[in-house]
Amino acid sequence: MSQFWSKTVKNLTPYVPGEQPKLSQLIKLNTNESPYGPSPKVLTAIAAATNDTLRLYPDPNSDALKQSIAKIHDLPTNQVFVGNGSDEVLAHAFLGLLKQERPILFPDITYSFYPVYCNLYDIAFETIPLKEDFSINIEDYIQKNNGKNDGIIFPNPNAPTGKALPLGRIKALLQSNTQSVVIIDQAYVDYGTESAVSLVNEFPNLLVTHTLSKSYALAGLRVGYAVGHPDLIEALERIKNSFNSYPIDKLAMAGAIAAIDDQDYLKRISKAVIQTRENLIKDLNELGFETIPSYANFIFTKHPTKDAAAIAAALREKHIIVRHFKMARIDQYLRITIGTDEQCSTLIKALKEII
Ligand SMILES: *Cc1c(COP(=O)(O)O)cnc(C)c1O
């Protein structure tokens, strides 16, 4: 605390990201990065961009990147917004779309950045408890409708549970909730969930966000995007152009275009992660773990007798890091990112010794 801090800073409770350890000999299964590298075409494109024109500012509108994204979703470019990671896209959406009069709604257990943005931008919110089995009950959001909410946001699949809603449920929500913005955060959609992008032209209040950090294996590049009605996109552009004209630098732009253009590679590595995930769930079940069926590149699991924090600490001693949340309802669970087959075998071996 300092006398020089603004009132805003004094009142902040910042988001705490998963640890990025400086040691290299670790099996890092704590922040849902891809165990594989990005498409080789990404590296070639970035290398070409380095000796090109770094002395110049990048295109403030990132038009070429928007074109690549628009093409894979079969939408015009005025329905695409790009930002410095989907966290930045979400931040602009909170300020530009979700900051209204009445509270916005999101699940009690979800991406923990949402309440942080609410705190930063002074947005009222109400959390809706997940059902006992950790699924999102759309009816709870529909009942709250009747003009009582000014926005709804959740990831599909949800994090950190990995549970997904079928597209029909998202559609039911949109059909009954027409007067406030609904944001579906699709950070993990490529691991087996039906995309809500097909609904954006039917529902002008639907914004769907994506990231290149998980399935495209580009967490270090910082690129995310949103698709929706042109009016929603314009709101995000207005915020962006009042904040930072150049969120996508030239290298990120080159790399992101190459990644988006290589859909075959994306499908290949996503499929590999899904396969490893299913094997890992089986192996964990044999050790007595109870694992929630996952549609993400991580699993959410608990052991019936062994304390989750104790398991996480014991794994750490064996140089394996997983994520544990000290939070009501989920403090006996571990969130484990899907690694390579080899990393997962090492994890299982370590857990056998611990349990
Ligand atoms: C990882 C993640 C993000 C943020 O991704 P970046 O593009 O790296 O900022 C957003 N939402 C959810 C649910 C995530 O898990």
The ligand as a Gaussian input file, in Angstrom:
#p B3LYP/6-31G(d) Opt

LIG

0 1
 C       -6.579000     -20.176000     -20.666000
 C       -7.923000     -19.558000     -20.596000
 C       -8.168000     -18.278000     -21.096000
 C       -7.079000     -17.309000     -21.469000
 O       -6.332000     -17.610000     -22.502000
 P       -5.243000     -16.606000     -23.086000
 O       -5.624000     -16.503000     -24.512000
 O       -3.942000     -17.295000     -22.864000
 O       -5.322000     -15.287000     -22.391000
 C       -9.469000     -17.810000     -21.121000
 N      -10.483000     -18.547000     -20.630000
 C      -10.276000     -19.765000     -20.098000
 C      -11.434000     -20.521000     -19.574000
 C       -8.994000     -20.303000     -20.060000
 O       -8.795000     -21.490000     -19.494000

